């Protein structure tokens, strides 16, 4: 048996991170087909004041592991933001998924009773509000922005690429 906040978080984190990894693979293939350096696209951004593609990957990872850990009553592990190539970006996504997979479902049993405090000055909030009002929207924002950066650079992507595998999650 699972709990509502587990069901609303971990499967969605997994789906979106798997989709993000697939988006990066399609971007890499696109660059190779055109004789470009695939790793160079990690520096791409939509606007000068926005995060780069690798920054979007890092923040998506942070929101998924952060929310999963906090909902399970644990402090999420810090990851250095030092991914300089696609292999490292994929490894970060894999490390995030591996971490999420270590969290026992039972650790989410009391998630609805938890008050979540964030390290950057946001007032503490109930776990459900944190998940639905901050963590999930933030994850979707960063994955969607990564998608948009790749589309902006000519990668043929569609809505199904963004959604990933939503059937078997």
C-alpha positions in Angstrom: 0.0 0.0 0.0 1.2 3.5 -0.7 0.4 6.9 0.7 -1.2 9.8 -1.2 1.8 12.1 -1.1 4.1 9.2 -2.2 1.7 8.5 -5.1 1.6 12.2 -6.0 5.4 12.7 -5.9 7.8 9.8 -6.5 6.1 8.4 -9.7 5.8 11.9 -11.1 9.5 12.7 -10.3 10.6 9.5 -11.9 8.4 10.1 -15.0 9.7 13.7 -15.5 13.4 12.9 -14.9 13.2 9.9 -17.3 11.6 12.3 -19.8 14.3 14.9 -19.2 17.0 12.3 -19.8 15.3 11.3 -23.1 15.1 15.0 -24.1 18.8 15.3 -23.6 19.5 12.2 -25.7 17.4 13.6 -28.5 19.3 16.9 -28.2 22.6 15.0 -28.4 21.5 13.0 -31.5 20.3 16.3 -33.1 23.7 17.9 -32.5 25.7 14.9 -33.8 23.5 14.7 -37.0 24.5 18.3 -37.7 28.2 17.9 -36.8 27.9 20.0 -33.7 29.5 19.4 -30.3 26.6 17.9 -28.2 28.1 19.1 -24.9 28.0 22.7 -26.1 24.2 22.8 -25.9 24.5 22.6 -22.1 25.4 26.3 -22.2 22.3 27.2 -24.2 19.6 29.4 -22.6 16.4 31.1 -23.7 17.3 34.5 -22.3 20.5 36.1 -20.8 19.0 36.1 -17.3 17.8 32.5 -17.4 19.6 29.3 -16.4 21.4 27.3 -19.0 20.2 23.9 -20.1 22.5 22.3 -17.6 21.1 24.6 -14.9 17.6 23.4 -15.8 18.8 19.8 -15.3 20.4 20.6 -12.0 17.3 22.4 -10.7 15.0 19.6 -11.9 17.2 17.2 -10.0 17.3 19.4 -6.9 13.5 19.7 -6.8 12.9 16.0 -7.2 15.4 14.8 -4.7 14.6 17.6 -2.3 10.9 17.0 -2.3 11.2 13.2 -2.1 13.6 13.4 0.8 11.7 16.1 2.7 8.4 14.3 2.3 10.0 11.1 3.6 11.3 13.1 6.6 14.9 13.1 5.5 17.4 15.7 4.5 18.1 15.3 0.8 21.8 14.9 -0.2 23.6 17.8 -1.7 24.9 17.5 -5.3 27.6 19.7 -6.6 26.6 21.7 -9.7 29.6 20.7 -11.7 28.1 18.9 -14.7 30.3 19.9 -17.7 29.1 17.5 -20.3 26.1 15.4 -21.2 27.4 12.3 -19.6 27.6 14.1 -16.3 24.1 15.6 -16.7 22.8 12.1 -17.3 24.7 10.8 -14.3 23.1 13.5 -12.2 19.6 12.4 -13.3 20.6 8.8 -12.5 21.9 9.7 -9.1 18.7 11.5 -8.4 16.6 8.5 -9.4 18.8 6.2 -7.4 18.4 8.4 -4.3 14.6 8.5 -4.8 14.6 4.7 -5.1 16.3 4.3 -1.7 13.4 6.0 0.1 11.0 3.5 1.6 7.4 4.0 0.8 6.6 3.7 4.5 8.7 6.8 5.1 5.9 8.8 3.4 3.2 7.5 5.8 3.3 10.6 7.9 4.2 13.0 5.1 0.9 14.8 5.3 1.6 15.6 9.0 5.0 17.2 8.2 5.8 20.9 8.0 8.4 21.5 5.4 11.1 24.1 5.9 13.2 25.2 3.0 16.8 26.5 3.3 16.2 29.7 1.3 13.8 31.8 3.4 10.4 30.6 2.4 8.0 30.3 5.4 7.5 26.7 6.6 4.4 25.1 5.0 2.4 21.8 5.3 3.9 19.1 3.2 0.9 18.9 0.8 1.1 22.6 0.1 4.9 22.3 -0.5 4.4 19.4 -2.9 1.5 20.8 -4.9 2.3 24.5 -4.7 6.1 24.5 -5.0 7.9 21.3 -5.7 5.8 19.9 -8.5 5.4 23.2 -10.3 9.1 23.9 -10.0 10.0 20.5 -11.4 7.6 21.0 -14.3 9.0 24.5 -14.9 12.6 23.3 -15.2 11.8 20.3 -17.4 9.6 22.5 -19.6 12.3 25.1 -19.9 14.9 22.4 -20.8 12.4 21.2 -23.5 12.0 24.8 -24.7 15.7 25.4 -24.9 16.2 22.2 -27.0 13.2 23.1 -29.3 14.6 26.6 -29.7 17.8 25.0 -31.0 15.9 22.9 -33.6 15.5 19.6 -31.8 12.4 17.9 -33.1 10.4 17.3 -29.9 6.7 17.1 -29.2 4.4 17.0 -26.2 4.8 13.2 -25.9 8.6 13.8 -25.5 7.9 16.2 -22.6 5.4 13.9 -20.9 7.6 10.8 -21.2 6.2 7.4 -20.2 3.1 8.2 -18.2 1.5 4.8 -18.7 3.8 2.5 -16.8 4.8 4.7 -13.9 
